[in-house]
Amino acid sequence: MSNSKNILVGEDSSVILNLTKSILAFENYQMKAAKNGKQVLEMLEKEEFDLILMDLNMPVMDGASCTKMIRELADPIKSKLPIIAISGNMNNYTMDEFRKLGFDDFIQKPLDYDKLLATVKKILG
């Protein structure tokens, strides 16, 4: 049995998704992608994930709204899944504000893939 971790990425940019998938695959992480918060919630219903990387600005449902809904889920495991915010406008939020929104950590865009991997490893242990 493989002990690779499953990561769900909520991100509407195909370029970022492809780069992220390549970086995570290099470390043997499995990745599934959702283009908006609604898709994140649908995938979370059907599958088990160890971590979510969540863009704040997505169509249909943004990352903050989606994270709030995940935190309110009845499932005690899924509602406590680690969620890392991804955003280009970090200056609008402090880390405290990200935590109040339900995020466990934050990664600034444009993505620094060394920081991405370091943050994922820190949270997944």
C-alpha positions in Angstrom: 0.0 0.0 0.0 1.3 3.4 -1.0 1.5 6.0 1.7 1.5 8.9 -0.7 -0.7 11.8 0.5 -3.7 13.0 -1.5 -3.9 16.7 -2.1 -6.9 18.6 -3.5 -6.0 21.8 -5.2 -8.8 24.4 -5.7 -7.4 26.7 -8.4 -8.9 28.1 -11.6 -5.5 28.7 -13.4 -4.5 25.7 -15.6 -0.9 26.9 -15.6 -0.7 27.0 -11.8 -2.5 23.6 -11.6 0.0 22.0 -14.1 3.0 23.4 -12.4 1.7 22.4 -8.9 0.9 18.9 -10.1 4.5 18.5 -11.4 6.1 19.8 -8.2 3.9 17.6 -6.0 4.4 14.5 -8.1 8.1 15.0 -7.8 7.6 14.3 -4.0 5.2 11.4 -4.7 2.1 13.4 -3.6 -1.1 12.6 -5.5 -3.1 15.6 -6.7 -6.6 16.2 -7.8 -7.8 19.5 -9.1 -11.0 21.5 -8.8 -11.6 24.7 -10.8 -13.8 26.4 -8.1 -15.0 26.1 -4.5 -18.2 24.2 -5.5 -16.1 21.5 -7.2 -13.8 21.3 -4.1 -16.9 20.5 -2.0 -18.2 18.0 -4.5 -14.8 16.2 -4.6 -14.5 16.3 -0.8 -17.9 14.5 -0.6 -16.7 11.6 -2.7 -13.0 11.2 -1.8 -10.5 11.4 1.1 -7.8 14.0 1.0 -4.9 14.8 3.4 -4.6 18.5 2.5 -6.3 21.2 0.4 -4.5 24.0 -1.4 -7.1 26.7 -1.9 -6.9 29.7 -4.2 -8.9 32.6 -2.7 -10.1 34.0 -6.0 -12.1 31.5 -8.0 -15.3 31.6 -10.0 -18.6 30.1 -8.8 -17.4 29.9 -5.2 -14.3 31.6 -3.8 -11.8 29.9 -1.5 -12.8 31.7 1.7 -16.5 30.7 1.3 -15.5 27.2 0.4 -13.2 26.9 3.5 -16.0 28.2 5.7 -18.3 25.5 4.4 -15.6 22.8 4.9 -15.1 24.0 8.5 -18.9 23.6 9.1 -19.1 20.0 7.7 -20.6 17.4 10.1 -17.7 15.0 9.3 -15.1 15.5 12.1 -12.2 14.5 9.9 -13.1 16.5 6.7 -14.0 19.6 8.7 -10.5 19.7 10.2 -8.6 19.0 7.0 -5.6 21.3 6.8 -6.2 24.0 4.2 -3.5 26.3 2.8 -4.7 29.5 1.2 -3.1 30.6 -2.1 -3.5 34.2 -3.1 -1.8 37.0 -5.0 -3.2 39.7 -2.7 -1.7 38.7 0.7 -1.3 42.3 1.6 -5.1 42.4 2.1 -4.9 39.8 4.9 -2.8 39.1 8.0 -2.0 35.5 9.0 -4.5 36.0 11.9 -7.2 36.9 9.4 -6.3 33.8 7.3 -6.7 31.7 10.5 -10.1 33.4 11.2 -11.2 32.5 7.7 -10.3 28.8 8.6 -7.0 28.5 6.8 -4.0 26.7 8.4 -1.4 28.5 6.4 -0.8 30.8 3.4 1.3 30.8 0.2 1.8 33.9 -1.8 1.4 34.0 -5.6 3.3 33.9 -7.8 4.0 30.5 -6.2 7.5 29.8 -4.9 7.6 26.1 -5.4 10.2 25.6 -2.7 8.0 27.4 -0.3 5.0 25.4 -1.5 6.7 22.1 -0.9 8.1 23.2 2.5 4.6 24.3 3.6 3.0 21.1 2.4 5.7 19.0 4.1 5.4 21.0 7.3 1.6 20.4 7.5 1.6 16.8 6.4 4.6 15.9 8.6 
